[in-house]
Amino acid sequence: MSTHYFRFNLRGNEERRRSPVLERLLARAEPFHAVTEWRADAFQKIAPREIPMPGIAAAALYAEHGAVPGASVFIATPVHYAAEMTTVRMAAEGILSLHESEALSLAADFNRVWRGSGIRLMPGRKAELFCVVDEALDAATRDPEDVLGERIEAYLPAGNDARRLRLLMSEIEMWLFAHEVNRARTPAPAVTGLWLWGGGPVLRSLPPLTGWTAGNDVFFRAFGAGGVAGEHSGASGVAGIGAQPGSEGWSDAEQRWLSGSGVAVIGAQPGSEGWSDAEQRWLARSAAAWRSGRLERLDLSAGSRCFSVTARGSWRFWRRSRPWWEYFE
């Protein structure tokens, strides 16, 4: 069964605005099912049943650098903490973006300070940072998106090797205090920590997939066309799809896209300025394919909920659309 899985962002600084395409689909959807690990939920739609999901950081690292020496890897996301009287909270806008020069500088200095420890930082092409460890570490970690605006205690690493990761994160906080990169970032928020997450064994190859991926998610981007991932993953790229179907119907590239399952990660909040293009390029066209019977299922995922639109949805034409955010509250 062909499924298009859409993941979008509930958070935004702008006033909430309606999204007619999304709301019409939600009105026809089945009751939601809860998702605790949305990437695992989406991965099942585009991978053969016998293929286990690789670590988030491991897939992203392989896409950037190929096979690298080491045993474990974590994404090291730059974050800004807000210290309170008795606790530490991640700021509501606490996930920070680095310039390439900042990522290179932090990686070089980290590797100087931690030289000989069996731990190193590697920068990615999009100024992301990867923490590679020579030993295998067993720890459950949380996506920093889940921690925004929250006290960090309940979200810190857990598991057999959690103590080591927590200690490393604390040492990184001290290292970053008054770091020259932060002095140069003024007045932008300082990088007060590196949030280690998405860990797993370093990969020697990416698993083959049967579907396509789109968007800029750190994990699913690894399986897109181009780069190391495009050469080895077997995923179907979508870069060749035009903005609109041709006057005589869908093009050959679009037919291949519609006939296969895929995952599209839209970073913008529905209705926001950044949403419109993605909605028309991906969601509206998938909705048209579903209405015409070319696509069997649409999954609409945000926060901890996922709504599925199947053939039964066509019976629910009488349902009125309501604001999209009411479905996720």
C-alpha positions as CSV (number, residue, x, y, z in Angstrom):
1,M,0.0,0.0,0.0
2,S,1.4,3.4,-1.1
3,T,1.6,5.9,1.8
4,H,2.7,9.5,1.8
5,Y,3.8,10.4,5.3
6,F,3.8,14.2,6.2
7,R,5.5,15.5,9.3
8,F,5.1,19.2,10.2
9,N,5.9,21.6,13.0
10,L,3.4,22.7,15.7
11,R,5.7,25.4,17.0
12,G,5.9,28.9,15.5
13,N,6.4,32.5,16.4
14,E,3.6,33.8,14.2
15,E,-0.1,34.0,14.9
16,R,-1.8,30.7,14.0
17,R,-3.4,30.8,10.5
18,R,-5.7,28.4,8.8
19,S,-4.5,25.8,6.3
20,P,-7.4,24.8,4.0
21,V,-5.7,21.8,2.3
22,L,-4.5,20.3,5.6
23,E,-7.8,20.9,7.4
24,R,-9.9,19.3,4.6
25,L,-7.7,16.2,5.0
26,L,-7.9,16.1,8.8
27,A,-11.7,16.4,8.6
28,R,-11.7,13.1,6.6
29,A,-9.1,11.3,8.7
30,E,-9.4,8.3,11.0
31,P,-9.0,8.9,14.8
32,F,-5.4,9.7,15.5
33,H,-2.9,7.1,16.9
34,A,-0.2,8.2,19.3
35,V,3.4,8.4,18.1
36,T,6.3,8.5,20.6
37,E,9.0,8.1,17.9
38,W,7.7,9.7,14.8
39,R,10.8,8.9,12.7
40,A,10.4,5.2,13.5
41,D,6.8,5.4,12.6
42,A,7.6,7.1,9.2
43,F,10.6,4.8,8.5
44,Q,8.3,1.8,8.5
45,K,6.5,3.2,5.5
46,I,9.6,3.3,3.2
47,A,11.7,0.4,4.4
48,P,11.3,-3.3,3.8
49,R,9.8,-5.0,6.8
50,E,13.1,-6.9,7.7
51,I,15.2,-3.7,7.7
52,P,15.8,-2.2,11.1
53,M,15.9,1.6,11.5
54,P,19.5,2.8,11.9
55,G,20.4,5.4,14.5
56,I,19.5,9.0,13.6
57,A,23.0,10.3,14.1
58,A,24.6,7.3,12.3
59,A,22.5,7.7,9.2
60,A,23.2,11.5,9.1
61,L,26.9,11.0,9.7
62,Y,27.2,8.4,6.9
63,A,25.4,10.7,4.5
64,E,27.9,13.4,5.3
65,H,31.2,11.5,5.6
66,G,30.6,7.9,4.6
67,A,32.0,5.2,6.9
68,V,34.2,6.8,9.7
69,P,36.3,5.2,12.5
70,G,34.5,4.9,15.8
71,A,31.8,2.8,17.6
72,S,29.0,5.2,18.5
73,V,27.8,8.6,17.2
74,F,25.4,11.2,18.5
75,I,24.1,14.4,17.0
76,A,25.5,17.3,19.0
77,T,22.9,20.1,18.6
78,P,23.9,23.5,19.8
79,V,21.4,24.8,22.4
80,H,20.7,27.7,24.8
81,Y,19.8,26.9,28.4
82,A,18.1,29.3,30.8
83,A,19.3,28.8,34.3
84,E,16.6,29.1,37.0
85,M,16.9,29.1,40.8
86,T,16.9,25.3,41.2
87,T,16.9,23.9,37.7
88,V,17.9,24.4,34.1
89,R,15.4,24.9,31.3
90,M,15.9,24.8,27.6
91,A,14.8,28.1,26.1
92,A,11.6,28.1,24.1
93,E,13.8,29.0,21.0
94,G,16.7,27.1,22.4
95,I,17.8,25.1,19.4
96,L,20.5,27.2,17.7
97,S,21.9,27.3,14.2
98,L,25.6,27.8,13.6
99,H,27.5,29.3,10.8
100,E,29.9,27.0,9.0
101,S,32.8,28.9,10.5
102,E,31.4,28.5,14.0
103,A,30.9,24.7,13.6
104,L,34.4,24.3,12.3
105,S,35.9,26.4,15.2
106,L,34.0,24.5,17.9
107,A,34.9,21.1,16.4
108,A,38.6,22.1,16.2
109,D,38.7,23.4,19.7
110,F,36.8,20.4,21.2
111,N,39.2,18.0,19.5
112,R,42.1,19.9,21.0
113,V,40.6,19.9,24.5
114,W,39.4,16.3,24.4
115,R,42.4,14.9,22.6
116,G,43.2,11.4,23.6
117,S,39.8,10.8,25.2
118,G,38.3,8.7,22.4
119,I,35.7,11.4,21.8
120,R,35.7,13.9,18.9
121,L,33.4,16.3,17.1
122,M,32.9,16.2,13.4
123,P,31.2,19.0,11.5
124,G,28.7,18.4,8.7
125,R,28.0,20.2,5.5
126,K,25.1,22.1,7.0
127,A,27.1,23.3,10.1
128,E,25.7,20.3,12.1
129,L,28.0,18.6,14.7
130,F,28.5,14.9,15.3
131,C,30.0,13.5,18.5
132,V,31.9,10.3,17.6
133,V,33.0,7.9,20.4
134,D,35.5,5.1,20.1
135,E,33.5,2.9,22.5
136,A,30.0,1.5,22.1
137,L,27.6,3.5,24.4
138,D,24.2,2.3,25.4
139,A,21.9,5.3,26.2
140,A,18.4,6.4,25.4
141,T,18.3,10.1,24.3
142,R,15.6,12.6,23.4
143,D,15.2,14.9,20.4
144,P,15.9,18.5,21.5
145,E,12.6,19.5,19.8
146,D,10.8,17.6,22.7
147,V,12.7,19.7,25.3
148,L,12.1,23.2,24.1
149,G,10.7,25.3,26.9
150,E,11.0,22.4,29.4
151,R,13.2,21.6,32.4
152,I,15.9,19.4,31.1
153,E,16.2,16.9,34.0
154,A,13.5,14.5,32.7
155,Y,15.0,14.5,29.2
156,L,18.6,13.8,29.9
157,P,20.1,10.5,28.7
158,A,19.0,7.3,30.4
159,G,20.4,3.7,30.2
160,N,23.5,1.8,31.0
161,D,26.0,4.5,29.8
162,A,23.8,7.5,30.5
163,R,26.0,8.7,33.3
164,R,29.0,9.1,31.0
165,L,26.9,11.1,28.5
166,R,25.5,13.3,31.2
167,L,29.0,14.0,32.5
168,L,30.2,14.9,29.0
169,M,27.3,17.3,28.4
170,S,28.1,19.0,31.8
171,E,31.8,19.3,30.8
172,I,30.8,20.8,27.5
173,E,28.7,23.4,29.3
174,M,31.8,24.5,31.2
175,W,33.9,24.4,28.1
176,L,31.5,26.7,26.3
177,F,31.3,29.2,29.1
178,A,32.9,32.4,27.7
179,H,34.1,30.5,24.6
180,E,35.4,32.8,21.9
181,V,32.6,31.6,19.5
182,N,30.1,32.9,21.9
183,R,31.8,36.2,22.3
184,A,31.6,36.6,18.5
185,R,27.9,35.6,18.5
186,T,26.8,38.7,20.5
187,P,23.9,39.7,20.4
188,A,22.7,36.3,19.2
189,P,22.0,33.8,22.0
190,A,25.1,32.1,23.3
191,V,25.7,28.4,22.7
192,T,25.5,27.1,26.3
193,G,25.4,23.4,25.6
194,L,25.5,20.6,23.0
195,W,22.5,18.3,23.3
196,L,23.6,14.8,22.5
197,W,20.9,12.7,21.0
198,G,20.0,10.2,18.2
199,G,22.8,7.9,19.2
200,G,23.7,4.5,17.7
201,P,26.4,2.4,16.3
202,V,28.4,4.0,13.5
203,L,27.3,2.7,10.1
204,R,29.4,1.1,7.3
205,S,26.5,1.5,4.8
206,L,22.9,2.8,4.7
207,P,20.0,0.3,4.4
208,P,18.2,0.2,1.1
209,L,14.7,1.8,1.0
210,T,11.7,1.3,-1.2
211,G,10.4,4.8,-1.0
212,W,11.4,8.5,-1.4
213,T,12.2,11.2,1.2
214,A,11.9,15.0,1.0
215,G,12.5,17.9,3.3
216,N,15.3,18.9,5.6
217,D,15.1,16.5,8.5
218,V,18.5,15.4,9.7
219,F,17.6,11.7,9.5
220,F,15.5,11.4,6.4
221,R,17.7,13.8,4.5
222,A,20.4,11.1,4.6
223,F,18.3,8.9,2.3
224,G,17.7,11.6,-0.3
225,A,19.2,11.9,-3.8
226,G,22.8,13.1,-4.1
227,G,25.8,12.8,-1.9
228,V,27.0,9.7,-0.2
229,A,23.5,8.7,0.8
230,G,22.1,9.0,-2.8
231,E,24.9,6.8,-4.1
232,H,24.3,4.0,-1.6
233,S,20.8,4.1,-0.1
234,G,18.7,3.1,-3.1
235,A,16.0,5.7,-2.1
236,S,14.1,7.3,-4.9
237,G,15.0,11.0,-5.1
238,V,12.3,13.5,-6.0
239,A,14.3,16.5,-7.2
240,G,13.1,15.9,-10.8
241,I,9.4,16.4,-10.0
242,G,8.0,19.6,-11.5
243,A,6.0,22.2,-9.6
244,Q,2.7,21.3,-11.3
245,P,1.4,18.3,-13.3
246,G,1.5,18.7,-17.0
247,S,-1.5,19.6,-19.0
248,E,-2.0,16.0,-20.1
249,G,-1.7,14.6,-16.6
250,W,1.1,13.5,-14.4
251,S,4.6,13.3,-15.8
252,D,6.6,10.0,-15.7
253,A,8.6,11.3,-12.7
254,E,5.4,12.3,-10.9
255,Q,3.9,8.9,-11.6
256,R,6.9,7.2,-10.0
257,W,6.6,9.5,-7.0
258,L,2.9,8.9,-6.6
259,S,3.1,5.2,-7.0
260,G,5.6,4.8,-4.2
261,S,5.5,5.5,-0.5
262,G,7.5,8.4,0.8
263,V,8.2,10.7,3.8
264,A,8.1,14.5,3.5
265,V,9.2,16.6,6.6
266,I,7.9,20.2,6.5
267,G,9.7,22.3,9.1
268,A,7.2,25.1,9.0
269,Q,4.1,25.5,11.1
270,P,0.9,25.1,9.0
271,G,-0.4,28.5,7.8
272,S,2.9,30.2,8.3
273,E,4.9,32.1,5.7
274,G,7.1,29.1,5.1
275,W,4.3,26.7,4.8
276,S,2.6,27.8,1.6
277,D,5.2,26.5,-0.8
278,A,5.6,23.1,0.9
279,E,1.8,22.7,1.1
280,Q,1.4,23.3,-2.7
281,R,4.5,21.4,-3.7
282,W,3.8,18.3,-1.6
283,L,0.6,18.1,0.4
284,A,-1.9,19.5,-2.1
285,R,-0.6,17.2,-4.9
286,S,-0.7,14.2,-2.6
287,A,-4.2,15.1,-1.7
288,A,-5.2,15.3,-5.3
289,A,-3.6,11.9,-6.0
290,W,-5.5,10.4,-3.0
291,R,-8.8,11.9,-4.3
292,S,-8.2,10.4,-7.7
293,G,-7.4,7.0,-6.3
294,R,-3.7,7.1,-7.3
295,L,-2.6,7.1,-3.7
296,E,-4.0,4.8,-1.0
297,R,-3.1,6.6,2.2
298,L,-1.9,9.9,3.7
299,D,-0.4,10.1,7.2
300,L,-0.5,13.6,8.8
301,S,1.9,13.7,11.8
302,A,2.8,16.4,14.3
303,G,3.6,16.4,18.0
304,S,2.6,13.1,19.4
305,R,-0.3,12.4,17.0
306,C,-0.7,11.0,13.6
307,F,-3.9,11.0,11.6
308,S,-4.4,8.7,8.6
309,V,-6.6,9.5,5.6
310,T,-7.6,6.3,3.8
311,A,-10.3,5.3,1.2
312,R,-12.9,5.6,4.0
313,G,-12.2,9.3,4.1
314,S,-14.1,9.9,0.9
315,W,-17.3,8.9,2.7
316,R,-16.8,11.8,5.2
317,F,-17.4,14.6,2.7
318,W,-20.1,16.0,5.0
319,R,-17.6,16.7,7.8
320,R,-16.8,20.4,8.3
321,S,-13.2,21.6,8.4
322,R,-12.1,23.2,11.6
323,P,-8.8,24.8,12.6
324,W,-5.9,22.4,12.2
325,W,-4.5,23.1,15.7
326,E,-7.7,21.8,17.3
327,Y,-6.8,18.3,16.1
328,F,-3.4,18.3,17.9
329,E,-4.4,19.8,21.3
